[in-house]
Amino acid sequence: MAIREIVLEPNEVLHQVAEEVKEITPAIRKLLTDMADTMYDADGVGLAAPQVGILKRIIVIDVGDDNGLIEMINPEIIASEGEQFGPEGCLSIPGYRGDVRRANQVTVKGLNRKGKEITITGTELLARAFQHEIDHLNGILYTELAENYYEIPPEEEEQFEQEQEQQATNEKKE
Ligand SMILES: [Zn+2]
């Protein structure tokens, strides 16, 4: 288990476009593992490689649903549908939150760690996580999209996490 340091805003690396992965080397597979470790350690639901200082198109997501841990290389949104509006946070901007309008459902295509093409369709929290993490690969932070953006008191942070878990549980039931 290797936890990497999460890059915090302001940092130029968070505003740059990440490069496509051309070859899945052992270093890329190690990065995927470390990114998941780092995400779980920080209690996040997603992490993009630029957030650990690496400008490559790689994301990990786990919203606590049946998909479990999603590792995706060169992810691309190939379809999106509907709309949702709700709170979002970012591990690179601790202590803040903002309400962001997103597609309610997205279908994302990419490669897994074995180089096999995978396609995943997600709704609600998973769709939001995909859009948020893929934005990171394009140097876009949610704060640029948020309709309101505010500092959260530390005691509310815990409640926010519980709400996200609740949302993931509700999705499971649907
Ligand atoms: Zn983020």
Backbone and ligand atoms as CSV (ligand in chain L), in Angstrom:
chain,resi,resn,atom,element,x,y,z
A,1,MET,N,N,0.845,-1.193,0.000
A,1,MET,CA,C,0.000,0.000,0.000
A,1,MET,C,C,0.882,1.245,0.000
A,2,ALA,N,N,0.658,2.044,-1.003
A,2,ALA,CA,C,1.465,3.273,-1.091
A,2,ALA,C,C,0.557,4.472,-1.318
A,3,ILE,N,N,0.634,5.362,-0.381
A,3,ILE,CA,C,-0.200,6.551,-0.482
A,3,ILE,C,C,0.632,7.701,-1.027
A,4,ARG,N,N,0.124,8.311,-2.081
A,4,ARG,CA,C,0.840,9.446,-2.680
A,4,ARG,C,C,0.288,10.752,-2.124
A,5,GLU,N,N,1.098,11.766,-2.260
A,5,GLU,CA,C,0.686,13.077,-1.764
A,5,GLU,C,C,-0.323,13.699,-2.731
A,6,ILE,N,N,-1.425,14.188,-2.197
A,6,ILE,CA,C,-2.435,14.823,-3.048
A,6,ILE,C,C,-2.064,16.292,-3.266
A,7,VAL,N,N,-2.016,16.668,-4.542
A,7,VAL,CA,C,-1.705,18.047,-4.918
A,7,VAL,C,C,-2.890,18.935,-4.553
A,8,LEU,N,N,-2.608,20.021,-3.875
A,8,LEU,CA,C,-3.678,20.935,-3.477
A,8,LEU,C,C,-3.672,22.186,-4.352
A,9,GLU,N,N,-4.851,22.690,-4.588
A,9,GLU,CA,C,-5.025,23.953,-5.296
A,9,GLU,C,C,-4.584,25.080,-4.355
A,10,PRO,N,N,-3.876,26.144,-4.763
A,10,PRO,CA,C,-3.498,26.391,-6.165
A,10,PRO,C,C,-2.229,25.643,-6.553
A,11,ASN,N,N,-2.283,24.982,-7.705
A,11,ASN,CA,C,-1.097,24.322,-8.247
A,11,ASN,C,C,-1.300,24.203,-9.760
A,12,GLU,N,N,-0.290,24.592,-10.496
A,12,GLU,CA,C,-0.390,24.644,-11.963
A,12,GLU,C,C,-0.757,23.280,-12.563
A,13,VAL,N,N,-0.302,22.203,-11.927
A,13,VAL,CA,C,-0.542,20.865,-12.483
A,13,VAL,C,C,-2.044,20.547,-12.578
A,14,LEU,N,N,-2.829,21.188,-11.717
A,14,LEU,CA,C,-4.286,20.960,-11.725
A,14,LEU,C,C,-4.988,21.710,-12.860
A,15,HIS,N,N,-4.252,22.528,-13.569
A,15,HIS,CA,C,-4.867,23.348,-14.627
A,15,HIS,C,C,-4.324,23.006,-16.009
A,16,GLN,N,N,-3.644,21.853,-16.085
A,16,GLN,CA,C,-3.080,21.454,-17.373
A,16,GLN,C,C,-3.810,20.244,-17.934
A,17,VAL,N,N,-3.727,20.093,-19.253
A,17,VAL,CA,C,-4.361,18.958,-19.911
A,17,VAL,C,C,-3.423,17.756,-19.819
A,18,ALA,N,N,-3.962,16.639,-19.320
A,18,ALA,CA,C,-3.150,15.429,-19.145
A,18,ALA,C,C,-2.983,14.701,-20.477
A,19,GLU,N,N,-1.888,13.954,-20.581
A,19,GLU,CA,C,-1.564,13.229,-21.819
A,19,GLU,C,C,-2.187,11.844,-21.841
A,20,GLU,N,N,-2.536,11.436,-23.040
A,20,GLU,CA,C,-3.060,10.089,-23.244
A,20,GLU,C,C,-1.979,9.057,-22.886
A,21,VAL,N,N,-2.404,7.937,-22.306
A,21,VAL,CA,C,-1.465,6.853,-21.997
A,21,VAL,C,C,-1.316,6.009,-23.260
A,22,LYS,N,N,-0.062,5.881,-23.733
A,22,LYS,CA,C,0.179,5.153,-24.985
A,22,LYS,C,C,0.454,3.668,-24.719
A,23,GLU,N,N,1.057,3.406,-23.568
A,23,GLU,CA,C,1.433,2.029,-23.261
A,23,GLU,C,C,1.225,1.793,-21.764
A,24,ILE,N,N,0.592,0.670,-21.427
A,24,ILE,CA,C,0.337,0.380,-20.012
A,24,ILE,C,C,1.522,-0.410,-19.448
A,25,THR,N,N,2.416,0.316,-18.843
A,25,THR,CA,C,3.651,-0.243,-18.285
A,25,THR,C,C,3.418,-0.644,-16.826
A,26,PRO,N,N,4.361,-1.382,-16.225
A,26,PRO,CA,C,4.252,-1.680,-14.784
A,26,PRO,C,C,4.123,-0.401,-13.954
A,27,ALA,N,N,4.777,0.674,-14.387
A,27,ALA,CA,C,4.688,1.940,-13.638
A,27,ALA,C,C,3.263,2.491,-13.656
A,28,ILE,N,N,2.560,2.298,-14.766
A,28,ILE,CA,C,1.165,2.752,-14.866
A,28,ILE,C,C,0.283,1.909,-13.945
A,29,ARG,N,N,0.526,0.603,-13.926
A,29,ARG,CA,C,-0.279,-0.269,-13.048
A,29,ARG,C,C,-0.014,0.043,-11.576
A,30,LYS,N,N,1.229,0.359,-11.262
A,30,LYS,CA,C,1.575,0.753,-9.885
A,30,LYS,C,C,0.873,2.067,-9.537
A,31,LEU,N,N,0.854,2.986,-10.496
A,31,LEU,CA,C,0.183,4.270,-10.273
A,31,LEU,C,C,-1.301,4.057,-9.972
A,32,LEU,N,N,-1.959,3.170,-10.741
A,32,LEU,CA,C,-3.376,2.869,-10.498
A,32,LEU,C,C,-3.591,2.367,-9.069
A,33,THR,N,N,-2.744,1.442,-8.656
A,33,THR,CA,C,-2.861,0.884,-7.298
A,33,THR,C,C,-2.658,1.974,-6.253
A,34,ASP,N,N,-1.636,2.792,-6.454
A,34,ASP,CA,C,-1.350,3.865,-5.491
A,34,ASP,C,C,-2.484,4.889,-5.464
A,35,MET,N,N,-3.057,5.175,-6.638
A,35,MET,CA,C,-4.153,6.147,-6.680
A,35,MET,C,C,-5.359,5.646,-5.890
A,36,ALA,N,N,-5.668,4.352,-6.018
A,36,ALA,CA,C,-6.789,3.797,-5.258
A,36,ALA,C,C,-6.487,3.859,-3.761
A,37,ASP,N,N,-5.275,3.475,-3.378
A,37,ASP,CA,C,-4.875,3.546,-1.953
A,37,ASP,C,C,-5.033,4.978,-1.434
A,38,THR,N,N,-4.597,5.918,-2.241
A,38,THR,CA,C,-4.626,7.336,-1.847
A,38,THR,C,C,-6.067,7.829,-1.710
A,39,MET,N,N,-6.907,7.415,-2.667
A,39,MET,CA,C,-8.322,7.808,-2.631
A,39,MET,C,C,-9.018,7.250,-1.383
A,40,TYR,N,N,-8.810,5.966,-1.115
A,40,TYR,CA,C,-9.468,5.358,0.053
A,40,TYR,C,C,-8.957,5.986,1.352
A,41,ASP,N,N,-7.651,6.242,1.394
A,41,ASP,CA,C,-7.052,6.836,2.596
A,41,ASP,C,C,-7.654,8.209,2.881
A,42,ALA,N,N,-7.994,8.928,1.818
A,42,ALA,CA,C,-8.532,10.284,1.965
A,42,ALA,C,C,-10.059,10.289,2.039
A,43,ASP,N,N,-10.676,9.088,2.038
A,43,ASP,CA,C,-12.143,8.977,2.050
A,43,ASP,C,C,-12.791,9.654,0.863
A,44,GLY,N,N,-12.138,9.597,-0.283
A,44,GLY,CA,C,-12.706,10.193,-1.491
A,44,GLY,C,C,-13.473,9.171,-2.305
A,45,VAL,N,N,-14.239,9.636,-3.284
A,45,VAL,CA,C,-14.965,8.724,-4.177
A,45,VAL,C,C,-14.330,8.700,-5.563
A,46,GLY,N,N,-13.301,9.521,-5.764
A,46,GLY,CA,C,-12.619,9.520,-7.049
A,46,GLY,C,C,-11.316,10.278,-6.970
A,47,LEU,N,N,-10.401,9.932,-7.889
A,47,LEU,CA,C,-9.110,10.623,-7.939
A,47,LEU,C,C,-8.583,10.548,-9.371
A,48,ALA,N,N,-8.003,11.648,-9.820
A,48,ALA,CA,C,-7.421,11.698,-11.166
A,48,ALA,C,C,-5.903,11.869,-11.020
A,49,ALA,N,N,-5.151,11.298,-11.974
A,49,ALA,CA,C,-3.686,11.293,-11.873
A,49,ALA,C,C,-3.065,12.684,-11.651
A,50,PRO,N,N,-3.583,13.751,-12.292
A,50,PRO,CA,C,-2.992,15.075,-12.013
A,50,PRO,C,C,-3.036,15.451,-10.526
A,51,GLN,N,N,-3.974,14.853,-9.794
A,51,GLN,CA,C,-4.080,15.141,-8.356
A,51,GLN,C,C,-2.961,14.507,-7.541
A,52,VAL,N,N,-2.211,13.585,-8.163
A,52,VAL,CA,C,-0.996,13.101,-7.506
A,52,VAL,C,C,0.220,13.570,-8.316
A,53,GLY,N,N,0.011,14.618,-9.100
A,53,GLY,CA,C,1.117,15.282,-9.791
A,53,GLY,C,C,1.540,14.650,-11.098
A,54,ILE,N,N,0.702,13.749,-11.636
A,54,ILE,CA,C,1.077,13.057,-12.871
A,54,ILE,C,C,0.094,13.387,-13.985
A,55,LEU,N,N,0.611,14.025,-15.041
A,55,LEU,CA,C,-0.255,14.507,-16.118
A,55,LEU,C,C,-0.524,13.407,-17.144
A,56,LYS,N,N,-1.207,12.378,-16.676
A,56,LYS,CA,C,-1.628,11.289,-17.560
A,56,LYS,C,C,-3.125,11.058,-17.391
A,57,ARG,N,N,-3.758,10.555,-18.466
A,57,ARG,CA,C,-5.212,10.399,-18.467
A,57,ARG,C,C,-5.600,9.086,-17.766
A,58,ILE,N,N,-5.630,9.166,-16.439
A,58,ILE,CA,C,-5.940,8.004,-15.601
A,58,ILE,C,C,-6.829,8.454,-14.446
A,59,ILE,N,N,-7.904,7.681,-14.193
A,59,ILE,CA,C,-8.773,7.986,-13.059
A,59,ILE,C,C,-9.097,6.716,-12.271
A,60,VAL,N,N,-9.393,6.898,-11.001
A,60,VAL,CA,C,-9.968,5.815,-10.191
A,60,VAL,C,C,-11.217,6.383,-9.507
A,61,ILE,N,N,-12.237,5.510,-9.390
A,61,ILE,CA,C,-13.501,5.916,-8.772
A,61,ILE,C,C,-14.042,4.743,-7.965
A,62,ASP,N,N,-14.592,5.053,-6.802
A,62,ASP,CA,C,-15.374,4.051,-6.070
A,62,ASP,C,C,-16.444,4.801,-5.277
A,63,VAL,N,N,-17.674,4.735,-5.756
A,63,VAL,CA,C,-18.752,5.449,-5.061
A,63,VAL,C,C,-19.498,4.511,-4.107
A,64,GLY,N,N,-18.948,3.304,-3.905
A,64,GLY,CA,C,-19.572,2.379,-2.960
A,64,GLY,C,C,-20.744,1.616,-3.549
A,65,ASP,N,N,-20.814,1.549,-4.877
A,65,ASP,CA,C,-21.900,0.790,-5.509
A,65,ASP,C,C,-21.368,-0.570,-5.990
A,66,ASP,N,N,-22.176,-1.272,-6.770
A,66,ASP,CA,C,-21.805,-2.626,-7.212
A,66,ASP,C,C,-20.580,-2.659,-8.121
A,67,ASN,N,N,-20.234,-1.529,-8.729
A,67,ASN,CA,C,-19.056,-1.498,-9.600
A,67,ASN,C,C,-17.770,-1.681,-8.800
A,68,GLY,N,N,-17.823,-1.364,-7.506
A,68,GLY,CA,C,-16.597,-1.420,-6.705
A,68,GLY,C,C,-15.589,-0.407,-7.217
A,69,LEU,N,N,-14.317,-0.796,-7.190
A,69,LEU,CA,C,-13.268,0.110,-7.670
A,69,LEU,C,C,-13.247,0.113,-9.202
A,70,ILE,N,N,-13.358,1.304,-9.759
A,70,ILE,CA,C,-13.242,1.474,-11.212
A,70,ILE,C,C,-11.882,2.104,-11.497
A,71,GLU,N,N,-11.080,1.423,-12.290
A,71,GLU,CA,C,-9.803,1.985,-12.738
A,71,GLU,C,C,-9.960,2.232,-14.236
A,72,MET,N,N,-9.668,3.438,-14.695
A,72,MET,CA,C,-9.824,3.680,-16.121
A,72,MET,C,C,-8.698,4.531,-16.685
A,73,ILE,N,N,-8.181,4.039,-17.803
A,73,ILE,CA,C,-7.098,4.722,-18.518
A,73,ILE,C,C,-7.695,5.313,-19.791
A,74,ASN,N,N,-7.306,6.540,-20.109
A,74,ASN,CA,C,-7.828,7.268,-21.276
A,74,ASN,C,C,-9.362,7.286,-21.326
A,75,PRO,N,N,-10.020,7.627,-20.232
A,75,PRO,CA,C,-11.493,7.612,-20.220
A,75,PRO,C,C,-12.066,8.707,-21.110
A,76,GLU,N,N,-13.197,8.377,-21.692
A,76,GLU,CA,C,-13.839,9.293,-22.625
A,76,GLU,C,C,-15.348,9.156,-22.472
A,77,ILE,N,N,-16.046,10.271,-22.319
A,77,ILE,CA,C,-17.510,10.224,-22.235
A,77,ILE,C,C,-18.065,10.089,-23.649
A,78,ILE,N,N,-18.771,8.984,-23.895
A,78,ILE,CA,C,-19.275,8.756,-25.257
A,78,ILE,C,C,-20.777,9.029,-25.355
A,79,ALA,N,N,-21.460,9.158,-24.212
A,79,ALA,CA,C,-22.877,9.528,-24.228
A,79,ALA,C,C,-23.236,10.152,-22.894
A,80,SER,N,N,-24.116,11.135,-22.936
A,80,SER,CA,C,-24.591,11.701,-21.677
A,80,SER,C,C,-26.050,12.094,-21.822
A,81,GLU,N,N,-26.743,12.082,-20.681
A,81,GLU,CA,C,-28.192,12.237,-20.708
A,81,GLU,C,C,-28.679,12.871,-19.416
A,82,GLY,N,N,-29.728,13.665,-19.531
A,82,GLY,CA,C,-30.383,14.198,-18.342
A,82,GLY,C,C,-29.547,15.239,-17.626
A,83,GLU,N,N,-30.016,15.617,-16.451
A,83,GLU,CA,C,-29.348,16.659,-15.700
A,83,GLU,C,C,-29.508,16.405,-14.208
A,84,GLN,N,N,-28.489,16.735,-13.442
A,84,GLN,CA,C,-28.571,16.718,-11.985
A,84,GLN,C,C,-27.864,17.968,-11.485
A,85,PHE,N,N,-28.287,18.416,-10.330
A,85,PHE,CA,C,-27.692,19.609,-9.728
A,85,PHE,C,C,-27.492,19.322,-8.255
A,86,GLY,N,N,-26.241,19.401,-7.805
A,86,GLY,CA,C,-26.018,19.065,-6.410
A,86,GLY,C,C,-24.609,19.362,-5.952
A,87,PRO,N,N,-24.340,19.085,-4.656
A,87,PRO,CA,C,-23.055,19.439,-4.059
A,87,PRO,C,C,-21.913,18.537,-4.518
A,88,GLU,N,N,-20.769,19.142,-4.614
A,88,GLU,CA,C,-19.570,18.445,-5.026
A,88,GLU,C,C,-18.392,18.956,-4.217
A,89,GLY,N,N,-17.440,18.075,-3.943
A,89,GLY,CA,C,-16.209,18.491,-3.287
A,89,GLY,C,C,-15.038,17.925,-4.059
A,90,CYS,N,N,-13.835,18.253,-3.616
A,90,CYS,CA,C,-12.646,17.774,-4.325
A,90,CYS,C,C,-11.514,17.582,-3.318
A,91,LEU,N,N,-10.799,16.461,-3.436
A,91,LEU,CA,C,-9.693,16.191,-2.507
A,91,LEU,C,C,-8.567,17.215,-2.641
A,92,SER,N,N,-8.508,17.907,-3.773
A,92,SER,CA,C,-7.477,18.935,-3.970
A,92,SER,C,C,-7.891,20.286,-3.410
A,93,ILE,N,N,-9.161,20.376,-2.972
A,93,ILE,CA,C,-9.670,21.629,-2.401
A,93,ILE,C,C,-10.416,21.296,-1.109
A,94,PRO,N,N,-9.672,20.839,-0.098
A,94,PRO,CA,C,-10.352,20.393,1.125
A,94,PRO,C,C,-11.096,21.524,1.826
A,95,GLY,N,N,-12.225,21.167,2.408
A,95,GLY,CA,C,-12.967,22.137,3.210
A,95,GLY,C,C,-13.939,22.992,2.428
A,96,TYR,N,N,-14.057,22.729,1.119
A,96,TYR,CA,C,-14.968,23.531,0.301
A,96,TYR,C,C,-15.945,22.633,-0.434
A,97,ARG,N,N,-16.994,23.243,-0.868
A,97,ARG,CA,C,-18.042,22.532,-1.578
A,97,ARG,C,C,-18.732,23.509,-2.523
A,98,GLY,N,N,-19.329,22.961,-3.556
A,98,GLY,CA,C,-20.076,23.832,-4.463
A,98,GLY,C,C,-21.144,23.032,-5.171
A,99,ASP,N,N,-22.191,23.710,-5.601
A,99,ASP,CA,C,-23.265,23.034,-6.320
A,99,ASP,C,C,-23.001,23.120,-7.824
A,100,VAL,N,N,-22.986,21.955,-8.448
A,100,VAL,CA,C,-22.606,21.868,-9.860
A,100,VAL,C,C,-23.699,21.147,-10.653
A,101,ARG,N,N,-23.968,21.683,-11.841
A,101,ARG,CA,C,-24.913,21.054,-12.754
A,101,ARG,C,C,-24.147,20.049,-13.610
A,102,ARG,N,N,-24.627,18.837,-13.644
A,102,ARG,CA,C,-23.963,17.771,-14.403
A,102,ARG,C,C,-25.001,16.954,-15.156
A,103,ALA,N,N,-24.536,16.169,-16.129
A,103,ALA,CA,C,-25.425,15.194,-16.755
A,103,ALA,C,C,-25.787,14.157,-15.690
A,104,ASN,N,N,-27.015,13.650,-15.753
A,104,ASN,CA,C,-27.443,12.671,-14.746
A,104,ASN,C,C,-26.939,11.272,-15.067
A,105,GLN,N,N,-26.637,11.053,-16.343
A,105,GLN,CA,C,-26.122,9.733,-16.731
A,105,GLN,C,C,-25.042,9.902,-17.797
A,106,VAL,N,N,-23.966,9.197,-17.630
A,106,VAL,CA,C,-22.932,9.202,-18.666
A,106,VAL,C,C,-22.475,7.773,-18.957
A,107,THR,N,N,-22.066,7.571,-20.201
A,107,THR,CA,C,-21.425,6.314,-20.574
A,107,THR,C,C,-19.979,6.642,-20.902
A,108,VAL,N,N,-19.080,5.922,-20.245
A,108,VAL,CA,C,-17.657,6.224,-20.364
A,108,VAL,C,C,-16.916,5.010,-20.901
A,109,LYS,N,N,-16.059,5.289,-21.866
A,109,LYS,CA,C,-15.263,4.225,-22.477
A,109,LYS,C,C,-13.797,4.468,-22.150
A,110,GLY,N,N,-13.055,3.404,-21.862
A,110,GLY,CA,C,-11.629,3.551,-21.585
A,110,GLY,C,C,-10.979,2.187,-21.535
A,111,LEU,N,N,-9.779,2.155,-20.997
A,111,LEU,CA,C,-9.053,0.892,-20.892
A,111,LEU,C,C,-8.891,0.526,-19.428
A,112,ASN,N,N,-8.924,-0.786,-19.153
A,112,ASN,CA,C,-8.596,-1.215,-17.791
A,112,ASN,C,C,-7.083,-1.447,-17.705
A,113,ARG,N,N,-6.611,-1.907,-16.560
A,113,ARG,CA,C,-5.157,-2.043,-16.365
A,113,ARG,C,C,-4.526,-3.106,-17.263
A,114,LYS,N,N,-5.373,-3.975,-17.854
A,114,LYS,CA,C,-4.838,-4.989,-18.766
A,114,LYS,C,C,-4.860,-4.505,-20.216
A,115,GLY,N,N,-5.358,-3.276,-20.417
A,115,GLY,CA,C,-5.406,-2.732,-21.770
A,115,GLY,C,C,-6.665,-3.118,-22.515
A,116,LYS,N,N,-7.596,-3.752,-21.800
A,116,LYS,CA,C,-8.856,-4.164,-22.411
A,116,LYS,C,C,-9.834,-2.989,-22.390
A,117,GLU,N,N,-10.573,-2.829,-23.485
A,117,GLU,CA,C,-11.534,-1.726,-23.530
A,117,GLU,C,C,-12.736,-2.043,-22.640
A,118,ILE,N,N,-13.106,-1.067,-21.815
A,118,ILE,CA,C,-14.282,-1.239,-20.968
A,118,ILE,C,C,-15.219,-0.040,-21.161
A,119,THR,N,N,-16.507,-0.296,-21.002
A,119,THR,CA,C,-17.515,0.758,-21.103
A,119,THR,C,C,-18.413,0.651,-19.878
A,120,ILE,N,N,-18.576,1.763,-19.183
A,120,ILE,CA,C,-19.411,1.767,-17.978
A,120,ILE,C,C,-20.420,2.904,-18.065
A,121,THR,N,N,-21.672,2.588,-17.766
A,121,THR,CA,C,-22.692,3.624,-17.690
A,121,THR,C,C,-23.007,3.868,-16.222
A,122,GLY,N,N,-22.986,5.123,-15.823
A,122,GLY,CA,C,-23.282,5.458,-14.434
A,122,GLY,C,C,-24.314,6.571,-14.361
A,123,THR,N,N,-25.108,6.537,-13.285
A,123,THR,CA,C,-26.064,7.612,-13.049
A,123,THR,C,C,-25.743,8.281,-11.715
A,124,GLU,N,N,-26.376,9.438,-11.498
A,124,GLU,CA,C,-26.286,10.180,-10.244
A,124,GLU,C,C,-24.846,10.315,-9.745
A,125,LEU,N,N,-24.541,9.780,-8.550
A,125,LEU,CA,C,-23.211,10.018,-7.969
A,125,LEU,C,C,-22.084,9.475,-8.858
A,126,LEU,N,N,-22.284,8.299,-9.441
A,126,LEU,CA,C,-21.232,7.744,-10.302
A,126,LEU,C,C,-21.038,8.615,-11.550
A,127,ALA,N,N,-22.143,9.076,-12.126
A,127,ALA,CA,C,-22.056,9.962,-13.302
A,127,ALA,C,C,-21.332,11.252,-12.926
A,128,ARG,N,N,-21.658,11.778,-11.763
A,128,ARG,CA,C,-21.020,13.007,-11.281
A,128,ARG,C,C,-19.510,12.787,-11.094
A,129,ALA,N,N,-19.166,11.646,-10.500
A,129,ALA,CA,C,-17.744,11.346,-10.259
A,129,ALA,C,C,-16.981,11.224,-11.582
A,130,PHE,N,N,-17.558,10.536,-12.550
A,130,PHE,CA,C,-16.906,10.417,-13.860
A,130,PHE,C,C,-16.658,11.805,-14.465
A,131,GLN,N,N,-17.679,12.655,-14.437
A,131,GLN,CA,C,-17.545,13.971,-15.063
A,131,GLN,C,C,-16.508,14.821,-14.326
A,132,HIS,N,N,-16.521,14.735,-12.991
A,132,HIS,CA,C,-15.582,15.495,-12.174
A,132,HIS,C,C,-14.141,15.045,-12.454
A,133,GLU,N,N,-13.923,13.712,-12.473
A,133,GLU,CA,C,-12.555,13.197,-12.657
A,133,GLU,C,C,-12.053,13.428,-14.076
A,134,ILE,N,N,-12.921,13.270,-15.068
A,134,ILE,CA,C,-12.490,13.496,-16.453
A,134,ILE,C,C,-12.205,14.984,-16.671
A,135,ASP,N,N,-12.943,15.853,-16.013
A,135,ASP,CA,C,-12.621,17.286,-16.044
A,135,ASP,C,C,-11.192,17.534,-15.559
A,136,HIS,N,N,-10.795,16.818,-14.494
A,136,HIS,CA,C,-9.425,16.972,-13.976
A,136,HIS,C,C,-8.393,16.707,-15.076
A,137,LEU,N,N,-8.692,15.734,-15.943
A,137,LEU,CA,C,-7.740,15.386,-17.008
A,137,LEU,C,C,-7.636,16.498,-18.044
A,138,ASN,N,N,-8.632,17.364,-18.042
A,138,ASN,CA,C,-8.625,18.505,-18.973
A,138,ASN,C,C,-8.273,19.805,-18.257
A,139,GLY,N,N,-7.781,19.685,-17.037
A,139,GLY,CA,C,-7.345,20.865,-16.287
A,139,GLY,C,C,-8.483,21.714,-15.757
A,140,ILE,N,N,-9.668,21.095,-15.631
A,140,ILE,CA,C,-10.843,21.845,-15.170
A,140,ILE,C,C,-11.216,21.410,-13.747
A,141,LEU,N,N,-11.353,22.376,-12.860
A,141,LEU,CA,C,-11.791,22.095,-11.490
A,141,LEU,C,C,-13.273,22.431,-11.354
A,142,TYR,N,N,-13.931,21.747,-10.432
A,142,TYR,CA,C,-15.384,21.956,-10.276
A,142,TYR,C,C,-15.715,23.390,-9.877
A,143,THR,N,N,-14.740,24.053,-9.252
A,143,THR,CA,C,-14.977,25.438,-8.812
A,143,THR,C,C,-15.234,26.366,-9.989
A,144,GLU,N,N,-14.745,25.961,-11.177
A,144,GLU,CA,C,-14.968,26.776,-12.377
A,144,GLU,C,C,-16.396,26.607,-12.889
A,145,LEU,N,N,-17.046,25.525,-12.469
A,145,LEU,CA,C,-18.394,25.211,-12.973
A,145,LEU,C,C,-19.472,25.466,-11.921
A,146,ALA,N,N,-19.064,25.539,-10.657
A,146,ALA,CA,C,-20.034,25.621,-9.564
A,146,ALA,C,C,-20.842,26.912,-9.628
A,147,GLU,N,N,-22.112,26.779,-9.353
A,147,GLU,CA,C,-22.984,27.963,-9.351
A,147,GLU,C,C,-22.898,28.681,-8.013
A,148,ASN,N,N,-22.536,27.942,-6.985
A,148,ASN,CA,C,-22.161,28.580,-5.728
A,148,ASN,C,C,-21.065,27.739,-5.100
A,149,TYR,N,N,-20.211,28.381,-4.371
A,149,TYR,CA,C,-18.983,27.750,-3.921
A,149,TYR,C,C,-18.706,28.290,-2.532
A,150,TYR,N,N,-18.567,27.425,-1.549
A,150,TYR,CA,C,-18.504,27.907,-0.172
A,150,TYR,C,C,-17.650,27.022,0.726
A,151,GLU,N,N,-17.162,27.622,1.788
A,151,GLU,CA,C,-16.367,26.896,2.771
A,151,GLU,C,C,-17.333,26.155,3.693
A,152,ILE,N,N,-16.991,24.911,4.018
A,152,ILE,CA,C,-17.886,24.168,4.907
A,152,ILE,C,C,-17.269,24.036,6.298
A,153,PRO,N,N,-18.098,24.225,7.330
A,153,PRO,CA,C,-17.599,24.032,8.687
A,153,PRO,C,C,-17.188,22.566,8.862
A,154,PRO,N,N,-16.095,22.294,9.585
A,154,PRO,CA,C,-15.588,20.917,9.725
A,154,PRO,C,C,-16.648,19.924,10.200
A,155,GLU,N,N,-17.560,20.350,11.073
A,155,GLU,CA,C,-18.562,19.398,11.588
A,155,GLU,C,C,-19.543,18.967,10.497
A,156,GLU,N,N,-19.659,19.787,9.460
A,156,GLU,CA,C,-20.569,19.419,8.362
A,156,GLU,C,C,-19.911,18.476,7.372
A,157,GLU,N,N,-18.588,18.474,7.381
A,157,GLU,CA,C,-17.818,17.608,6.473
A,157,GLU,C,C,-18.250,16.156,6.632
A,158,GLU,N,N,-18.368,15.731,7.880
A,158,GLU,CA,C,-18.732,14.356,8.169
A,158,GLU,C,C,-20.138,14.045,7.649
A,159,GLN,N,N,-21.012,15.014,7.831
A,159,GLN,CA,C,-22.392,14.838,7.383
A,159,GLN,C,C,-22.456,14.705,5.859
A,160,PHE,N,N,-21.620,15.470,5.175
A,160,PHE,CA,C,-21.559,15.435,3.713
A,160,PHE,C,C,-21.153,14.034,3.252
A,161,GLU,N,N,-20.154,13.456,3.928
A,161,GLU,CA,C,-19.708,12.108,3.588
A,161,GLU,C,C,-20.833,11.102,3.787
A,162,GLN,N,N,-21.563,11.285,4.882
A,162,GLN,CA,C,-22.684,10.382,5.153
A,162,GLN,C,C,-23.753,10.498,4.070
A,163,GLU,N,N,-23.999,11.727,3.633
A,163,GLU,CA,C,-24.992,11.949,2.574
A,163,GLU,C,C,-24.575,11.258,1.283
A,164,GLN,N,N,-23.285,11.341,0.980
A,164,GLN,CA,C,-22.791,10.695,-0.238
A,164,GLN,C,C,-22.942,9.183,-0.139
A,165,GLU,N,N,-22.638,8.647,1.042
A,165,GLU,CA,C,-22.796,7.210,1.243
A,165,GLU,C,C,-24.257,6.812,1.112
A,166,GLN,N,N,-25.120,7.659,1.662
A,166,GLN,CA,C,-26.562,7.412,1.593
A,166,GLN,C,C,-27.028,7.402,0.139
A,167,GLN,N,N,-26.511,8.352,-0.629
A,167,GLN,CA,C,-26.889,8.444,-2.044
A,167,GLN,C,C,-26.458,7.180,-2.785
A,168,ALA,N,N,-25.257,6.697,-2.473
A,168,ALA,CA,C,-24.751,5.479,-3.116
A,168,ALA,C,C,-25.616,4.282,-2.729
A,169,THR,N,N,-26.056,4.245,-1.474
A,169,THR,CA,C,-26.910,3.156,-1.003
A,169,THR,C,C,-28.267,3.193,-1.698
A,170,ASN,N,N,-28.788,4.399,-1.852
A,170,ASN,CA,C,-30.074,4.545,-2.534
A,170,ASN,C,C,-30.003,4.069,-3.976
A,171,GLU,N,N,-28.877,4.394,-4.643
A,171,GLU,CA,C,-28.705,3.971,-6.029
A,171,GLU,C,C,-28.712,2.454,-6.145
A,172,LYS,N,N,-28.112,1.816,-5.161
A,172,LYS,CA,C,-28.047,0.366,-5.140
A,172,LYS,C,C,-29.443,-0.237,-5.125
A,173,LYS,N,N,-30.330,0.437,-4.393
A,173,LYS,CA,C,-31.688,-0.075,-4.229
A,173,LYS,C,C,-32.516,0.057,-5.506
A,174,GLU,N,N,-32.131,1.040,-6.331
A,174,GLU,CA,C,-32.959,1.323,-7.518
A,174,GLU,C,C,-32.892,0.194,-8.559
L,1,ZN,ZN,ZN,-11.445,16.696,-7.753
